[in-house]
Amino acid sequence: MRDTKLIVGWREWAALPELNVKAIEVKVDTGAKTSAIHTFEIKPVETPEGLFVEFGLHPDRHNPDLVIYGRAKVQDQRVVSDSGGHKENRYVIRTPIQMGAETWPIEITLTNRENMAFRMLLGREAMRKRLLVEPESSYLLGR
């Protein structure tokens, strides 16, 4: 276990370097087990190395013209219940996240969050042994 934990607010900025996302506003969600990111045009691709998924994402909900296309190896497919209780089969990828000076690998499910305030949720599994949340604070790590 780590000696010190990163203290974060209920919303923070993060980067996903392997997906070329330099900044994405993240809701730190202790109520969600798994992290989720807004994606569209999700396309599975079989390769000799296994199943990959190609997708587009809009990291900034205020700038729909900013589109990043990514590709990642599929780690799993899971049925996930959203906050409204609706079940959805989602692809799961594994990619590093950078928050402040820390970088570590997390699992993220791919889903359409077009109508949500945050393009990404950081769930409990990604926080485990790394983060402490100050729920009354925001953007403690800066941009």
Short mmCIF file of the C-alpha atoms (twelve columns), coordinates in Angstrom:
data_MODEL
# 
_entry.id   MODEL 
# 
loop_
_atom_site.group_PDB 
_atom_site.id 
_atom_site.type_symbol 
_atom_site.label_atom_id 
_atom_site.label_alt_id 
_atom_site.label_comp_id 
_atom_site.label_asym_id 
_atom_site.label_seq_id 
_atom_site.Cartn_x 
_atom_site.Cartn_y 
_atom_site.Cartn_z 
_atom_site.pdbx_PDB_model_num 
ATOM 1   C CA . MET A 1   0.000   0.000   0.000   1 
ATOM 2   C CA . ARG A 2   1.168   3.530   -0.733  1 
ATOM 3   C CA . ASP A 3   2.382   5.717   2.121   1 
ATOM 4   C CA . THR A 4   0.680   8.875   0.888   1 
ATOM 5   C CA . LYS A 5   -2.493  9.375   -1.078  1 
ATOM 6   C CA . LEU A 6   -3.289  12.091  -3.556  1 
ATOM 7   C CA . ILE A 7   -6.030  14.385  -2.207  1 
ATOM 8   C CA . VAL A 8   -8.585  15.289  -4.867  1 
ATOM 9   C CA . GLY A 9   -11.841 17.194  -5.016  1 
ATOM 10  C CA . TRP A 10  -15.142 15.882  -6.359  1 
ATOM 11  C CA . ARG A 11  -14.126 17.106  -9.816  1 
ATOM 12  C CA . GLU A 12  -10.626 17.307  -11.238 1 
ATOM 13  C CA . TRP A 13  -8.676  17.564  -14.485 1 
ATOM 14  C CA . ALA A 14  -6.910  14.490  -15.800 1 
ATOM 15  C CA . ALA A 15  -4.982  13.371  -18.872 1 
ATOM 16  C CA . LEU A 16  -5.069  10.057  -20.706 1 
ATOM 17  C CA . PRO A 17  -1.648  10.061  -22.420 1 
ATOM 18  C CA . GLU A 18  -2.032  6.832   -24.431 1 
ATOM 19  C CA . LEU A 19  -5.314  8.129   -25.871 1 
ATOM 20  C CA . ASN A 20  -3.799  11.566  -26.683 1 
ATOM 21  C CA . VAL A 21  -6.200  13.291  -24.283 1 
ATOM 22  C CA . LYS A 22  -4.269  16.187  -22.748 1 
ATOM 23  C CA . ALA A 23  -7.111  17.385  -20.501 1 
ATOM 24  C CA . ILE A 24  -10.499 15.993  -19.567 1 
ATOM 25  C CA . GLU A 25  -12.738 17.116  -16.729 1 
ATOM 26  C CA . VAL A 26  -13.396 14.141  -14.465 1 
ATOM 27  C CA . LYS A 27  -16.134 13.643  -11.892 1 
ATOM 28  C CA . VAL A 28  -14.628 11.722  -8.990  1 
ATOM 29  C CA . ASP A 29  -17.505 9.352   -8.277  1 
ATOM 30  C CA . THR A 30  -17.220 7.170   -5.173  1 
ATOM 31  C CA . GLY A 31  -20.652 5.772   -5.989  1 
ATOM 32  C CA . ALA A 32  -19.433 4.209   -9.246  1 
ATOM 33  C CA . LYS A 33  -17.374 1.031   -9.129  1 
ATOM 34  C CA . THR A 34  -15.889 1.340   -12.614 1 
ATOM 35  C CA . SER A 35  -14.668 4.408   -14.481 1 
ATOM 36  C CA . ALA A 36  -16.458 5.452   -17.681 1 
ATOM 37  C CA . ILE A 37  -15.631 7.756   -20.569 1 
ATOM 38  C CA . HIS A 38  -17.820 9.296   -23.282 1 
ATOM 39  C CA . THR A 39  -17.159 7.646   -26.637 1 
ATOM 40  C CA . PHE A 40  -18.936 7.334   -29.968 1 
ATOM 41  C CA . GLU A 41  -18.445 5.428   -33.226 1 
ATOM 42  C CA . ILE A 42  -17.251 2.433   -31.193 1 
ATOM 43  C CA . LYS A 43  -15.968 -0.222  -33.582 1 
ATOM 44  C CA . PRO A 44  -14.555 -3.615  -32.539 1 
ATOM 45  C CA . VAL A 45  -11.568 -4.833  -34.610 1 
ATOM 46  C CA . GLU A 46  -10.267 -8.408  -34.523 1 
ATOM 47  C CA . THR A 47  -6.481  -8.654  -34.925 1 
ATOM 48  C CA . PRO A 48  -3.932  -11.459 -34.480 1 
ATOM 49  C CA . GLU A 49  -3.122  -9.791  -31.106 1 
ATOM 50  C CA . GLY A 50  -6.739  -10.006 -29.963 1 
ATOM 51  C CA . LEU A 51  -9.812  -7.791  -29.918 1 
ATOM 52  C CA . PHE A 52  -9.267  -4.041  -30.150 1 
ATOM 53  C CA . VAL A 53  -11.780 -1.228  -30.194 1 
ATOM 54  C CA . GLU A 54  -11.591 2.006   -32.176 1 
ATOM 55  C CA . PHE A 55  -13.638 4.979   -31.032 1 
ATOM 56  C CA . GLY A 56  -14.043 8.729   -31.076 1 
ATOM 57  C CA . LEU A 57  -14.317 10.966  -28.063 1 
ATOM 58  C CA . HIS A 58  -15.050 14.595  -27.285 1 
ATOM 59  C CA . PRO A 59  -12.949 15.408  -24.206 1 
ATOM 60  C CA . ASP A 60  -14.407 18.922  -23.878 1 
ATOM 61  C CA . ARG A 61  -18.212 19.122  -23.698 1 
ATOM 62  C CA . HIS A 62  -17.997 22.856  -24.504 1 
ATOM 63  C CA . ASN A 63  -16.038 22.224  -27.710 1 
ATOM 64  C CA . PRO A 64  -17.766 19.565  -29.866 1 
ATOM 65  C CA . ASP A 65  -15.337 20.345  -32.713 1 
ATOM 66  C CA . LEU A 66  -12.497 18.817  -30.681 1 
ATOM 67  C CA . VAL A 67  -12.542 15.129  -31.611 1 
ATOM 68  C CA . ILE A 68  -9.912  12.563  -30.694 1 
ATOM 69  C CA . TYR A 69  -9.890  9.086   -32.188 1 
ATOM 70  C CA . GLY A 70  -8.431  6.280   -30.133 1 
ATOM 71  C CA . ARG A 71  -7.659  2.599   -30.326 1 
ATOM 72  C CA . ALA A 72  -7.137  0.251   -27.405 1 
ATOM 73  C CA . LYS A 73  -7.026  -3.451  -26.641 1 
ATOM 74  C CA . VAL A 74  -10.266 -4.749  -25.156 1 
ATOM 75  C CA . GLN A 75  -9.686  -6.074  -21.633 1 
ATOM 76  C CA . ASP A 76  -13.237 -7.256  -21.042 1 
ATOM 77  C CA . GLN A 77  -16.889 -6.745  -21.887 1 
ATOM 78  C CA . ARG A 78  -19.211 -6.146  -18.935 1 
ATOM 79  C CA . VAL A 79  -22.831 -5.438  -18.253 1 
ATOM 80  C CA . VAL A 80  -22.863 -2.143  -16.351 1 
ATOM 81  C CA . SER A 81  -25.829 -0.469  -14.657 1 
ATOM 82  C CA . ASP A 82  -25.958 3.310   -14.991 1 
ATOM 83  C CA . SER A 83  -27.261 5.656   -12.302 1 
ATOM 84  C CA . GLY A 84  -30.801 5.182   -13.619 1 
ATOM 85  C CA . GLY A 85  -30.591 1.390   -13.324 1 
ATOM 86  C CA . HIS A 86  -30.367 0.801   -17.090 1 
ATOM 87  C CA . LYS A 87  -28.068 -2.079  -18.028 1 
ATOM 88  C CA . GLU A 88  -25.634 -1.812  -20.936 1 
ATOM 89  C CA . ASN A 89  -22.970 -4.143  -22.317 1 
ATOM 90  C CA . ARG A 90  -19.738 -2.108  -22.490 1 
ATOM 91  C CA . TYR A 91  -16.211 -2.603  -23.722 1 
ATOM 92  C CA . VAL A 92  -13.528 -2.216  -21.044 1 
ATOM 93  C CA . ILE A 93  -10.064 -0.872  -21.878 1 
ATOM 94  C CA . ARG A 94  -7.004  -0.318  -19.709 1 
ATOM 95  C CA . THR A 95  -5.029  2.913   -20.052 1 
ATOM 96  C CA . PRO A 96  -2.887  5.166   -17.866 1 
ATOM 97  C CA . ILE A 97  -4.461  8.212   -16.230 1 
ATOM 98  C CA . GLN A 98  -2.442  11.211  -15.091 1 
ATOM 99  C CA . MET A 99  -3.726  13.392  -12.266 1 
ATOM 100 C CA . GLY A 100 -1.349  15.983  -10.891 1 
ATOM 101 C CA . ALA A 101 2.133   14.437  -10.832 1 
ATOM 102 C CA . GLU A 102 0.802   10.865  -10.518 1 
ATOM 103 C CA . THR A 103 0.194   8.379   -13.346 1 
ATOM 104 C CA . TRP A 104 -1.266  4.879   -12.968 1 
ATOM 105 C CA . PRO A 105 -3.214  2.371   -15.095 1 
ATOM 106 C CA . ILE A 106 -7.010  2.202   -14.811 1 
ATOM 107 C CA . GLU A 107 -9.861  0.328   -16.447 1 
ATOM 108 C CA . ILE A 108 -12.447 2.450   -18.243 1 
ATOM 109 C CA . THR A 109 -15.742 1.423   -19.813 1 
ATOM 110 C CA . LEU A 110 -16.724 3.018   -23.111 1 
ATOM 111 C CA . THR A 111 -20.223 4.519   -23.290 1 
ATOM 112 C CA . ASN A 112 -22.218 7.439   -24.646 1 
ATOM 113 C CA . ARG A 113 -22.210 10.253  -22.052 1 
ATOM 114 C CA . GLU A 114 -23.241 12.954  -24.545 1 
ATOM 115 C CA . ASN A 115 -25.993 14.307  -22.291 1 
ATOM 116 C CA . MET A 116 -23.988 14.115  -19.066 1 
ATOM 117 C CA . ALA A 117 -22.217 17.064  -17.434 1 
ATOM 118 C CA . PHE A 118 -18.896 15.176  -17.261 1 
ATOM 119 C CA . ARG A 119 -17.245 13.305  -20.115 1 
ATOM 120 C CA . MET A 120 -15.553 10.961  -17.650 1 
ATOM 121 C CA . LEU A 121 -16.325 9.364   -14.293 1 
ATOM 122 C CA . LEU A 122 -13.495 8.138   -12.113 1 
ATOM 123 C CA . GLY A 123 -14.827 5.142   -10.183 1 
ATOM 124 C CA . ARG A 124 -13.738 3.489   -6.935  1 
ATOM 125 C CA . GLU A 125 -11.570 0.830   -8.576  1 
ATOM 126 C CA . ALA A 126 -9.389  3.532   -10.179 1 
ATOM 127 C CA . MET A 127 -9.110  5.394   -6.858  1 
ATOM 128 C CA . ARG A 128 -8.206  2.361   -4.755  1 
ATOM 129 C CA . LYS A 129 -5.104  2.896   -2.600  1 
ATOM 130 C CA . ARG A 130 -4.241  6.120   -4.467  1 
ATOM 131 C CA . LEU A 131 -6.773  8.871   -3.781  1 
ATOM 132 C CA . LEU A 132 -8.560  10.555  -0.895  1 
ATOM 133 C CA . VAL A 133 -11.587 12.636  -1.846  1 
ATOM 134 C CA . GLU A 134 -12.458 15.977  -0.272  1 
ATOM 135 C CA . PRO A 135 -16.093 16.213  -1.400  1 
ATOM 136 C CA . GLU A 136 -16.389 19.943  -0.691  1 
ATOM 137 C CA . SER A 137 -13.413 20.776  -2.947  1 
ATOM 138 C CA . SER A 138 -12.814 21.019  -6.692  1 
ATOM 139 C CA . TYR A 139 -9.749  21.145  -8.923  1 
ATOM 140 C CA . LEU A 140 -7.217  20.662  -6.118  1 
ATOM 141 C CA . LEU A 141 -4.645  19.444  -8.657  1 
ATOM 142 C CA . GLY A 142 -5.074  22.377  -11.043 1 
ATOM 143 C CA . ARG A 143 -5.332  21.907  -14.784 1 
# 
